[in-house]
Amino acid sequence: MPSKNMAEAVERAKKVKLVIFDVHGVLTDNTVLYNEEGIRSRIFCHEDAFGCNALMSCGIEVAVITRKSKAYAWRMEDMGIKRYYESNKKIARYELLLEELKIKDEEACYVGDEVIDLGVMRRVGFAVAPSNAKRQAMEAAHWITEKGGGRGVARELAEFILEAQGKWSKFCEDILRDGW
């Protein structure tokens, strides 16, 4: 399903100061693996760490709101995401985050894939859904990524936002000059 209006999505992306990600179906593909001892594992895409770090290095706040999981907390720490929140009350956590950062709805982006994400998706200025999101999330989204959840959504979104804000080329030049 293509994005509804690319020009509108670019205009919305220009205002973004905060990107919030769901985890299940966004930073993972919803696959749950169990080993012989019954220990659960999930798979994350390395590209997404690069995307989140690109956003943060260009001055855009990155946050994650999801349910409690030690594995997720470890992954967020590994990615350098300091704004990691374990909550099943996403709208309440979102409102606290806006207040803390002193930003408005139109300056926030939320990436979600499921019905539980709709409350925040309908509030933010730039709602995004992975290409394999549920129908309701796609309908609420202003932009739909080409990548599916757990397959580089954050990386694709980072480039889109930074391009819209005129920051992508300089970011790439800085990496080529200074390294990563």
C-alpha angles and dihedrals in degrees: 000000000000123000114275098235121001095193090053091047091053091050091050092047091054090067098049117125097156132039118194121193131199111214109212107075094359109058089017130037091234092256114142117196126196124200126209091277093053094252113152123228134182130198124236127192116241090214090067092062089055091049094050091046091049090054093047094046089053093054100263116131116233124203137172125210115188143127121288117289131150090208091055092048090052092048093049090050089049089051092049095245107151096177099072115148128186107206140129089203097078099169093051091048090046092053091051090050093052090049092048093050094037094230134134131240092257090059093056130086123197126192115203139153108190145053091265088064097054097090092061094035090058092051103047126086092233119032117186133189131189116245091254096049122128117274095255092054091049090051091052093047125100089199133021120205123230089227123076125232113291091017103091105299093144092049092050092046093048092056091046094051095042091048090050090050093046092243103108100083093049091046090054092045090051091052092049091049102038104022127234 
